[in-house]
Amino acid sequence: MTSQPMEDILMSLLRTFVSFIILSITTFLIGKQINTHNNHFTFAMSIIIGSFIANMGFDLKLKFLPMFASFAFLVAIHFLLASTALKSRRLRKWDGYYGKRKAS
């Protein structure tokens, strides 16, 4: 009897744990803007993040590091666009989220 199924289970559990830690750190860094789904961009970003994390955790056929590199690049693009939107009036109007002020 081989131990291959047990190794697959342990590898999946380890990858899921690491993916959860990565997701927790990313959610902490991005903050509430990704969780509120106020516009199409944050909604799409949250779906893509969930897809990446799920694939990183469960799909053992995919290599972890290239998936993590793509995930990190996606988060970097989000930060770049978010910081650009804060500085650009035109992009704030186009995006719809960063220019809004909440009513008190």
C-alpha positions in Angstrom: 0.0 0.0 0.0 1.3 3.4 -1.0 1.3 6.5 1.1 0.5 8.8 -1.9 -3.1 9.6 -0.9 -1.9 10.5 2.6 0.8 12.8 1.2 -1.8 14.4 -1.1 -4.0 15.1 1.9 -1.2 16.5 4.0 0.0 18.7 1.1 -3.5 20.0 0.5 -3.9 20.8 4.2 -0.6 22.6 4.3 -1.3 24.5 1.1 -4.8 25.5 2.5 -3.3 26.7 5.7 -0.6 28.8 3.9 -3.3 30.1 1.5 -5.5 31.1 4.5 -2.5 33.0 6.1 -1.9 34.8 2.8 -5.6 35.7 2.5 -5.6 37.0 6.0 -2.6 39.2 5.4 -4.0 40.5 2.1 -7.3 41.2 3.6 -5.6 43.1 6.4 -3.5 45.1 4.0 -6.3 45.9 1.5 -8.8 46.6 4.3 -12.5 47.4 4.0 -12.4 48.5 0.4 -12.3 45.0 -0.9 -14.9 43.7 1.5 -17.6 46.3 0.9 -18.1 45.6 -2.9 -19.1 49.2 -3.6 -18.2 49.0 -7.2 -17.5 46.5 -10.0 -13.7 46.6 -9.5 -13.7 45.6 -5.8 -16.4 42.9 -6.5 -14.3 41.4 -9.3 -11.2 41.7 -7.2 -12.8 39.8 -4.3 -13.9 37.0 -6.7 -10.4 36.8 -8.2 -8.8 36.7 -4.8 -11.1 33.8 -3.8 -10.3 31.9 -6.9 -6.6 32.3 -6.5 -6.7 31.2 -2.8 -8.9 28.2 -3.7 -6.6 27.1 -6.5 -3.5 27.6 -4.3 -5.0 25.5 -1.6 -6.7 22.6 -3.3 -5.3 22.1 -6.8 -2.2 20.0 -6.3 -1.5 20.0 -10.1 -0.7 23.7 -10.0 2.6 24.8 -8.6 2.3 27.0 -5.6 5.0 29.6 -6.2 3.8 30.6 -9.7 0.3 31.0 -8.3 1.5 33.0 -5.4 3.6 35.2 -7.7 0.4 35.9 -9.9 -1.6 36.6 -6.7 1.0 39.0 -5.4 1.1 40.8 -8.8 -2.7 41.1 -8.7 -2.6 42.6 -5.3 0.2 45.0 -6.4 -1.9 46.1 -9.3 -4.8 46.7 -7.0 -2.6 48.9 -4.7 -1.3 50.8 -7.7 -4.8 51.5 -9.0 -6.0 52.4 -5.5 -3.2 54.9 -4.9 -3.6 56.3 -8.4 -7.3 56.7 -7.9 -6.7 58.7 -4.7 -4.5 61.2 -6.6 -6.5 61.4 -9.8 -9.8 63.2 -9.9 -10.7 61.6 -13.3 -10.0 58.1 -12.1 -12.0 58.7 -8.9 -15.0 59.7 -10.9 -14.6 56.7 -13.2 -14.1 54.2 -10.3 -16.9 55.5 -8.2 -15.6 54.3 -4.8 -12.7 56.4 -3.8 -14.4 59.7 -4.3 -17.4 58.9 -2.2 -17.8 60.3 1.3 -20.1 58.5 3.7 -22.9 60.5 5.2 -22.7 60.9 8.9 
